[in-house]
Amino acid sequence: MITIIDYGAGNLRSVLNAIAKLGYTTKIVSTPQEVDEAEGLILPGVGAAGHIMESLKALGLDNAIRQYINQNRYFLGICVGMQVLLDKTDENGGHDCLNIIPGSVRKFNEDLKVPHMGWNQVKQKQNHPVFAGIPDKTDFYFVHSYYCDPHDKAVIAGETTYGKTFCSAIIKGNMIATQFHPEKSGEPGLRIYDNFIKLATDTK
């Protein structure tokens, strides 16, 4: 069963509803033990990375997520759920994150309108099953003021241009993360969830 982490993220219900539309059953969890028992794990996220880290630490979920990903189990991070995978964020004066992917989360240039909000193309940089059935340069929906800047460019699975070209998806092993919101991205977004769930539950 697919497991969604509940730490107070505002888009949890939207993710839940999108997956339910595909016909899958999900489990919402908020304890380290439940994370360890997950078949496939989704970390949704909206808001500030620093606040999310505070919530994850308070629930003891930060170490549980690290352990889960380090075991190369199927994980999907969404928006700020992707950003917290990096070492640190520049948001609100700087905060440490999960330190799973070396790199920083940086703010868009002040000359740009932020947040970056709306539909934008994702250029696929990796040939991965999570993109199955999704044409390259498909539009997905974004809402964010910060972007991920991983040190190892090999983990970048998608790129998008907004003022500059930035990392909009990361894949390393069975860890997958998107800066865009699949649950707000229509049929292509539902396909991302469907592909991930099939990978995680071996129902291809």
ChimeraX attribute file (.defattr): number of C-alpha atoms within 10 A of each C-alpha:
attribute: neighborCount
match mode: 1-to-1
recipient: residues
	/A:1	15
	/A:2	20
	/A:3	22
	/A:4	25
	/A:5	24
	/A:6	23
	/A:7	23
	/A:8	14
	/A:9	17
	/A:10	13
	/A:11	19
	/A:12	20
	/A:13	15
	/A:14	15
	/A:15	23
	/A:16	19
	/A:17	15
	/A:18	19
	/A:19	19
	/A:20	12
	/A:21	11
	/A:22	12
	/A:23	10
	/A:24	14
	/A:25	12
	/A:26	16
	/A:27	14
	/A:28	18
	/A:29	16
	/A:30	17
	/A:31	16
	/A:32	18
	/A:33	12
	/A:34	16
	/A:35	22
	/A:36	15
	/A:37	12
	/A:38	21
	/A:39	16
	/A:40	24
	/A:41	30
	/A:42	26
	/A:43	23
	/A:44	27
	/A:45	27
	/A:46	18
	/A:47	16
	/A:48	17
	/A:49	28
	/A:50	21
	/A:51	12
	/A:52	21
	/A:53	20
	/A:54	15
	/A:55	17
	/A:56	22
	/A:57	15
	/A:58	11
	/A:59	16
	/A:60	15
	/A:61	22
	/A:62	19
	/A:63	14
	/A:64	19
	/A:65	22
	/A:66	14
	/A:67	16
	/A:68	20
	/A:69	21
	/A:70	13
	/A:71	11
	/A:72	12
	/A:73	17
	/A:74	22
	/A:75	26
	/A:76	25
	/A:77	23
	/A:78	24
	/A:79	28
	/A:80	29
	/A:81	22
	/A:82	27
	/A:83	31
	/A:84	30
	/A:85	28
	/A:86	21
	/A:87	18
	/A:88	23
	/A:89	26
	/A:90	16
	/A:91	15
	/A:92	10
	/A:93	7
	/A:94	14
	/A:95	17
	/A:96	15
	/A:97	22
	/A:98	19
	/A:99	14
	/A:100	15
	/A:101	22
	/A:102	14
	/A:103	19
	/A:104	24
	/A:105	25
	/A:106	17
	/A:107	16
	/A:108	19
	/A:109	13
	/A:110	7
	/A:111	7
	/A:112	12
	/A:113	12
	/A:114	14
	/A:115	13
	/A:116	18
	/A:117	13
	/A:118	14
	/A:119	15
	/A:120	17
	/A:121	18
	/A:122	23
	/A:123	20
	/A:124	20
	/A:125	17
	/A:126	16
	/A:127	9
	/A:128	12
	/A:129	13
	/A:130	19
	/A:131	19
	/A:132	13
	/A:133	11
	/A:134	16
	/A:135	12
	/A:136	13
	/A:137	14
	/A:138	14
	/A:139	20
	/A:140	22
	/A:141	20
	/A:142	22
	/A:143	18
	/A:144	19
	/A:145	18
	/A:146	25
	/A:147	22
	/A:148	27
	/A:149	20
	/A:150	21
	/A:151	13
	/A:152	10
	/A:153	11
	/A:154	12
	/A:155	19
	/A:156	22
	/A:157	23
	/A:158	22
	/A:159	20
	/A:160	21
	/A:161	13
	/A:162	14
	/A:163	12
	/A:164	11
	/A:165	10
	/A:166	20
	/A:167	23
	/A:168	25
	/A:169	26
	/A:170	28
	/A:171	20
	/A:172	14
	/A:173	14
	/A:174	18
	/A:175	20
	/A:176	22
	/A:177	27
	/A:178	23
	/A:179	29
	/A:180	27
	/A:181	23
	/A:182	23
	/A:183	25
	/A:184	19
	/A:185	18
	/A:186	14
	/A:187	13
	/A:188	19
	/A:189	22
	/A:190	19
	/A:191	20
	/A:192	21
	/A:193	22
	/A:194	20
	/A:195	19
	/A:196	26
	/A:197	25
	/A:198	14
	/A:199	16
	/A:200	21
	/A:201	13
	/A:202	9
	/A:203	8
	/A:204	10
